[in-house]
């Protein structure tokens, strides 16, 4: 008699927890099937191949984490708050978030929608608002994934004594250690978002560039 199918929501919930269980190692179909007490055949039937499962996990997680932005916020403040929310969402699920490759970036569409709404409500043309969102997604994901790597590989600051520039770069790389819970972003993150905001302001105030 065939085993009953497992509810997809249950699979996603168990898989998300399993992925962040460092003691269990990388997520595999066999390991997940064991946790769910089902066969790998049942798992594939429900969720497809490993790549499809990862895409489903990313979609589910980032939709749930989509931030609510106060419509009274200025677009500049909305950008900063949205960027901080995406950074924290990535840090809270590091093993899952490491799968945010260009192929899996569509998982962030719903997460980005509140920012797109805030920009268009502030007068940005749709096409420009979309380009702003694309740039911010790229920068925030890249910086935060780099931050995760910094957690795993600490640079030896003493190795650069006498090299002022290298020492400064290394200090930035170790910035996360000054905020163990990760809530305070490294200076390079905050400065990068501030520069992006400044660049957008310059563009919108240009004589030939409308909002």
C-alpha positions in Angstrom: 0.0 0.0 0.0 1.5 3.4 -1.0 2.5 5.7 1.8 0.4 8.9 2.1 1.8 12.1 0.7 3.2 14.6 3.2 1.7 18.1 3.3 4.0 20.5 1.4 3.8 23.1 4.2 5.1 20.4 6.6 8.0 19.6 4.2 9.0 23.2 4.0 8.8 23.8 7.7 10.9 20.7 8.5 13.4 21.4 5.7 14.0 25.0 6.9 14.9 23.8 10.3 17.0 21.0 9.0 18.9 23.3 6.7 20.0 25.4 9.7 20.9 22.4 11.9 24.7 22.6 11.6 25.2 19.3 13.4 23.2 17.4 10.7 25.4 18.7 7.9 24.1 19.8 4.4 20.5 19.2 3.6 19.9 16.0 1.5 16.8 14.3 0.3 17.6 11.2 2.3 18.1 13.1 5.5 15.0 15.2 5.0 12.9 12.0 4.2 14.2 10.5 7.4 13.0 13.5 9.4 9.6 13.4 7.7 9.3 9.6 8.1 8.6 9.3 4.4 10.4 7.9 1.4 12.6 9.9 -0.9 10.2 9.0 -3.7 7.4 10.7 -1.8 9.5 13.7 -1.2 10.5 14.0 -4.9 6.8 13.5 -5.9 5.8 16.4 -3.6 8.6 18.9 -4.1 10.6 17.9 -7.1 14.4 17.8 -7.3 16.8 19.4 -4.8 16.9 22.7 -6.8 13.1 22.9 -6.8 13.0 22.3 -3.1 15.5 25.1 -2.5 13.6 27.5 -4.6 10.4 26.6 -2.7 12.2 27.2 0.6 13.6 30.6 -0.5 10.2 31.7 -1.8 8.4 30.7 1.4 10.9 32.2 3.7 11.4 35.6 2.1 7.6 36.1 1.5 7.1 35.5 5.2 9.8 38.1 6.0 8.5 40.8 3.6 8.7 44.0 5.6 5.8 46.5 6.2 6.9 50.0 5.4 5.0 53.0 6.8 3.6 54.9 3.9 4.5 58.2 5.7 8.2 57.4 5.5 10.4 59.3 3.1 11.7 57.2 0.3 15.3 57.6 1.7 14.2 56.2 5.1 12.2 53.4 3.3 15.4 52.4 1.5 17.4 52.2 4.7 14.7 50.2 6.6 14.1 47.8 3.7 17.8 47.2 3.3 18.2 46.5 7.0 15.3 44.1 6.9 16.7 42.2 4.0 20.1 42.0 5.7 18.6 40.6 8.9 16.4 38.1 7.0 19.5 36.8 5.3 21.5 36.6 8.5 18.7 34.7 10.3 18.8 31.9 7.8 22.4 31.8 6.7 22.5 28.3 5.1 19.3 28.9 3.2 20.4 32.4 2.1 23.6 31.2 0.7 21.5 29.8 -2.2 20.5 33.3 -3.3 22.2 32.9 -6.7 21.1 35.0 -9.7 18.8 32.0 -10.7 17.1 32.2 -7.3 16.8 36.0 -7.0 13.1 35.8 -8.0 12.5 34.6 -4.4 13.0 38.3 -3.4 10.2 39.7 -5.6 7.6 39.8 -2.9 10.1 40.9 -0.3 11.0 43.9 -2.6 7.4 44.9 -3.5 6.9 47.1 -0.4 10.0 49.1 -1.4 8.8 49.4 -5.0 5.5 50.7 -3.7 7.2 53.2 -1.5 9.3 54.5 -4.4 6.4 54.9 -6.8 4.3 56.6 -4.1 7.1 59.1 -3.8 6.9 60.0 -7.5 9.5 57.7 -9.1 8.6 56.5 -12.5 8.0 52.7 -12.6 11.0 51.9 -14.7 13.4 53.9 -12.5 11.9 52.5 -9.3 12.5 49.0 -10.6 16.1 49.8 -11.4 16.6 51.2 -7.9 15.2 48.0 -6.4 17.4 45.8 -8.6 20.5 47.7 -7.6 19.6 47.5 -3.9 18.9 43.8 -4.0 22.2 43.2 -5.6 24.2 45.3 -3.2 22.4 44.1 0.0 22.6 40.5 -0.9 26.3 40.7 -1.9 27.3 42.7 1.2 25.4 40.4 3.6 26.6 37.1 2.0 30.1 38.6 2.4 29.3 39.3 6.0 28.4 35.7 6.5 31.7 34.6 5.1 33.5 37.0 7.4 31.9 35.2 10.3 33.5 31.9 9.1 36.9 33.3 8.2 38.4 35.9 10.6 41.2 37.9 9.2 44.4 38.2 11.3 44.8 41.9 11.8 48.3 41.6 13.2 49.5 40.2 9.9 49.0 43.7 8.4 50.9 45.8 11.0 52.7 48.6 9.2 50.3 48.5 6.2 47.8 51.2 7.0 45.4 50.6 4.1 45.4 46.8 4.6 44.8 47.2 8.3 41.8 49.5 7.6 40.3 47.0 5.2 40.8 44.1 7.6 39.1 46.1 10.4 36.0 46.5 8.2 36.1 42.7 7.5 36.0 42.0 11.2 33.3 44.6 11.9 30.6 41.9 12.7 32.6 40.9 15.8 31.7 44.2 17.3 28.0 43.3 17.1 27.6 39.6 18.1 23.9 39.6 17.4 24.4 41.1 14.0 21.8 43.8 14.5 24.3 46.7 14.0 25.4 46.5 10.4 29.1 46.8 9.6 30.2 50.3 8.6 30.7 49.2 5.0 27.1 48.2 4.7 25.7 51.4 6.1 28.0 53.5 4.0 27.2 51.6 0.8 23.5 52.1 1.3 24.0 55.8 2.1 26.1 56.3 -1.1 23.4 54.6 -3.1 20.8 56.9 -1.7 23.0 59.9 -2.4 23.5 58.7 -6.0 19.7 58.3 -6.5 19.1 61.8 -5.1 21.7 63.2 -7.5 20.1 61.4 -10.5 16.6 62.6 -9.6 17.8 66.2 -9.3 19.6 66.1 -12.6 18.3 68.6 -15.2 17.5 65.9 -17.8 16.4 63.1 -15.5 12.8 63.0 -14.2 11.8 61.0 -11.2 
